[in-house]
Amino acid sequence: MLGVLLAAATLASASLASASPAAAQQGPRIDITLPAQGALLREGPTIRGSGLLADAQLRDLVRNGFPARFSFRVELWSTGGFFNSLEASTTWDVIVRYDPLEKVYEVVRIAGAQAVALGRFPDVNAAGDAVGRPVRVPLNAPSRSRYYYAATLDVEVLSLSDLDELERWLRGELRPAVSGRRNPGTALTRGVRTLVVRLLGGTKRHFEAKTGTFKP
């Protein structure tokens, strides 16, 4: 395990050093769109992503055994008065990990205590398309005010211990365990792991999208 962590640290450092501005511009983005005017009281918005695995650094880390987590959050806000008010919100995660034996990318959506397999893909672009599939968000607006929707996407690479917890959770041994709790291990292993996590911190990305205001 120590050798794997050291190799990962070297890979992450090299990836960070070689990342170019052009690659960064090709990173993920999200879009959020309203339903048709007549459906605003019955349906929520649709959120979709594009280029979610286009970044070369992110691809390299996933290909070398570090899963990527895409954390989506959608909020419904009302406007008026002195301050806008948060009315409701929903969140879900999508995990992408590479299976070196089968040479496929596995994509899993996690919402609450449920995990749904989105597929196994031999091509990284196809895996990215699966992550960004349009999702109809069940946050329909009532008719008493003016509103807007705001969406965020946080992208990060999970550590090896996160991967262990993720696999145990998918087997039903844990409640949702991709929250960062991990075995403390030895002092040396913790030190190397801390170094890896700091290096992987350079892969964290935050994206936002917002609709215009509307009245149902």
C-alpha positions as CSV (number, residue, x, y, z in Angstrom):
1,M,0.0,0.0,0.0
2,L,2.8,2.4,0.9
3,G,4.4,1.8,-2.5
4,V,1.1,2.5,-4.3
5,L,0.7,5.7,-2.3
6,L,4.2,6.9,-3.2
7,A,3.6,6.1,-6.8
8,A,0.4,8.0,-6.8
9,A,2.0,11.0,-5.2
10,T,4.6,11.0,-8.0
11,L,1.9,10.7,-10.6
12,A,-0.2,13.5,-9.1
13,S,2.8,15.8,-8.8
14,A,3.7,15.2,-12.5
15,S,0.1,15.7,-13.6
16,L,-0.1,19.0,-11.7
17,A,3.1,20.2,-13.2
18,S,2.1,19.3,-16.8
19,A,-1.4,20.6,-16.8
20,S,-1.8,23.4,-19.4
21,P,-4.3,26.3,-19.5
22,A,-5.8,24.8,-22.6
23,A,-6.6,21.5,-20.7
24,A,-8.2,23.5,-17.9
25,Q,-10.5,25.3,-20.3
26,Q,-11.8,21.9,-21.5
27,G,-12.9,21.0,-18.0
28,P,-16.5,20.1,-17.0
29,R,-19.5,22.4,-17.0
30,I,-23.1,22.2,-16.0
31,D,-26.3,23.7,-17.5
32,I,-29.7,24.0,-15.8
33,T,-32.9,24.6,-17.8
34,L,-36.5,25.3,-16.8
35,P,-39.4,23.1,-17.9
36,A,-41.9,24.6,-20.3
37,Q,-43.9,27.5,-18.9
38,G,-47.1,25.4,-18.4
39,A,-45.2,22.7,-16.5
40,L,-43.5,24.9,-13.9
41,L,-46.0,23.9,-11.2
42,R,-45.6,20.2,-11.9
43,E,-41.9,19.7,-12.9
44,G,-38.5,20.8,-11.7
45,P,-35.6,21.9,-13.8
46,T,-33.2,19.7,-15.9
47,I,-29.5,19.6,-15.1
48,R,-26.9,18.2,-17.5
49,G,-23.2,18.2,-17.7
50,S,-20.7,18.3,-20.6
51,G,-17.0,17.5,-20.8
52,L,-17.1,16.0,-17.3
53,L,-14.0,13.7,-18.0
54,A,-12.3,15.9,-20.6
55,D,-9.6,17.1,-18.3
56,A,-6.3,15.2,-19.0
57,Q,-5.2,15.3,-15.3
58,L,-8.5,14.0,-14.1
59,R,-8.4,11.2,-16.7
60,D,-4.9,10.2,-15.7
61,L,-5.8,9.9,-12.0
62,V,-8.9,7.9,-12.7
63,R,-7.0,5.6,-15.1
64,N,-4.4,5.0,-12.3
65,G,-6.9,3.9,-9.7
66,F,-8.3,7.1,-8.1
67,P,-12.1,7.4,-8.5
68,A,-13.6,10.8,-9.3
69,R,-16.6,12.1,-7.5
70,F,-19.0,14.5,-9.1
71,S,-21.2,16.1,-6.4
72,F,-24.3,17.8,-7.7
73,R,-26.6,20.2,-5.7
74,V,-29.7,22.0,-7.0
75,E,-31.5,24.7,-5.0
76,L,-34.8,26.4,-5.3
77,W,-34.7,30.1,-4.2
78,S,-37.5,32.6,-3.8
79,T,-37.0,36.3,-4.4
80,G,-38.5,39.4,-3.0
81,G,-38.2,41.4,0.2
82,F,-34.7,42.2,1.6
83,F,-33.2,38.8,1.1
84,N,-33.7,35.8,-1.2
85,S,-34.8,32.6,0.6
86,L,-33.7,29.0,0.1
87,E,-36.9,27.0,-0.3
88,A,-35.7,23.5,-1.0
89,S,-32.6,21.6,-2.2
90,T,-31.5,18.2,-3.4
91,T,-28.1,16.5,-3.8
92,W,-26.6,13.4,-5.4
93,D,-23.1,12.1,-6.3
94,V,-21.8,10.3,-9.3
95,I,-18.7,8.1,-8.9
96,V,-16.4,7.1,-11.8
97,R,-13.8,4.4,-11.2
98,Y,-11.6,2.4,-13.5
99,D,-11.6,-1.4,-13.4
100,P,-8.1,-2.4,-14.7
101,L,-9.0,-6.1,-15.0
102,E,-12.0,-5.6,-17.2
103,K,-10.6,-2.3,-18.7
104,V,-13.8,-0.5,-18.3
105,Y,-15.0,2.7,-16.5
106,E,-17.8,2.0,-13.9
107,V,-20.2,4.9,-13.3
108,V,-22.5,4.8,-10.2
109,R,-25.0,7.4,-9.0
110,I,-25.5,7.7,-5.3
111,A,-28.5,9.6,-3.8
112,G,-29.2,9.2,-0.1
113,A,-28.8,5.5,0.7
114,Q,-29.4,4.3,-2.8
115,A,-26.8,3.5,-5.4
116,V,-27.7,3.0,-9.1
117,A,-25.3,1.7,-11.6
118,L,-25.3,3.8,-14.8
119,G,-23.2,1.4,-16.8
120,R,-19.7,0.1,-17.6
121,F,-17.9,1.8,-20.5
122,P,-14.7,0.9,-22.4
123,D,-14.3,4.6,-23.4
124,V,-13.6,7.4,-21.0
125,N,-15.7,9.9,-23.1
126,A,-18.7,7.5,-22.9
127,A,-18.2,7.4,-19.1
128,G,-18.2,11.2,-19.0
129,D,-21.4,11.3,-21.0
130,A,-23.0,9.0,-18.5
131,V,-22.0,11.3,-15.6
132,G,-23.6,14.2,-17.4
133,R,-26.8,12.6,-18.5
134,P,-29.8,15.0,-18.1
135,V,-31.5,14.6,-14.8
136,R,-35.0,16.0,-14.1
137,V,-34.8,17.4,-10.6
138,P,-37.9,16.9,-8.4
139,L,-38.0,20.5,-7.1
140,N,-41.1,22.1,-8.6
141,A,-42.0,25.6,-7.5
142,P,-45.2,26.6,-5.8
143,S,-47.2,29.5,-7.3
144,R,-46.9,32.1,-4.5
145,S,-43.7,34.0,-5.4
146,R,-40.9,34.5,-8.0
147,Y,-38.1,31.9,-8.0
148,Y,-34.9,30.8,-9.6
149,Y,-32.9,27.6,-9.5
150,A,-29.2,27.4,-8.7
151,A,-27.0,24.4,-9.4
152,T,-23.4,23.6,-8.3
153,L,-21.0,20.8,-9.3
154,D,-18.0,19.9,-7.2
155,V,-15.4,17.6,-8.8
156,E,-12.8,15.9,-6.7
157,V,-10.6,12.8,-6.8
158,L,-11.0,10.2,-4.0
159,S,-8.1,8.8,-2.1
160,L,-7.4,5.1,-1.9
161,S,-9.0,4.8,1.5
162,D,-12.1,6.5,0.1
163,L,-12.1,3.8,-2.6
164,D,-12.0,1.1,0.0
165,E,-15.0,2.6,1.8
166,L,-16.9,3.1,-1.4
167,E,-16.4,-0.6,-2.4
168,R,-17.6,-1.7,1.0
169,W,-20.6,0.6,0.8
170,L,-21.6,-0.7,-2.6
171,R,-21.4,-4.2,-1.2
172,G,-23.9,-3.1,1.5
173,E,-21.5,-3.2,4.4
174,L,-21.7,0.5,5.3
175,R,-24.2,3.3,5.1
176,P,-23.1,6.0,2.7
177,A,-19.4,6.1,3.5
178,V,-17.8,8.3,0.8
179,S,-17.9,11.1,3.4
180,G,-14.2,11.1,4.3
181,R,-14.2,8.7,7.3
182,R,-11.2,6.4,7.0
183,N,-8.9,4.0,9.0
184,P,-6.2,6.1,10.6
185,G,-3.5,3.5,9.8
186,T,0.1,3.9,10.8
187,A,1.8,7.2,11.3
188,L,4.0,6.8,8.1
189,T,1.0,5.7,6.0
190,R,-1.0,8.7,7.3
191,G,1.8,11.0,6.4
192,V,2.1,9.7,2.9
193,R,-1.7,9.7,2.5
194,T,-1.8,13.3,3.6
195,L,0.8,14.2,1.0
196,V,-1.3,12.4,-1.7
197,V,-4.5,14.1,-0.6
198,R,-2.8,17.5,-0.8
199,L,-1.5,16.8,-4.2
200,L,-4.9,15.5,-5.3
201,G,-6.4,18.7,-3.9
202,G,-5.2,20.4,-7.1
203,T,-7.8,18.5,-9.0
204,K,-10.8,19.9,-7.1
205,R,-13.1,22.0,-9.3
206,H,-16.3,24.0,-8.5
207,F,-18.9,25.0,-11.1
208,E,-22.1,26.9,-10.9
209,A,-25.2,27.5,-13.1
210,K,-28.4,29.5,-12.4
211,T,-31.7,30.1,-14.2
212,G,-33.3,33.4,-14.6
213,T,-36.1,34.4,-12.2
214,F,-39.6,33.2,-13.1
215,K,-43.1,33.0,-11.7
216,P,-45.1,29.8,-12.2
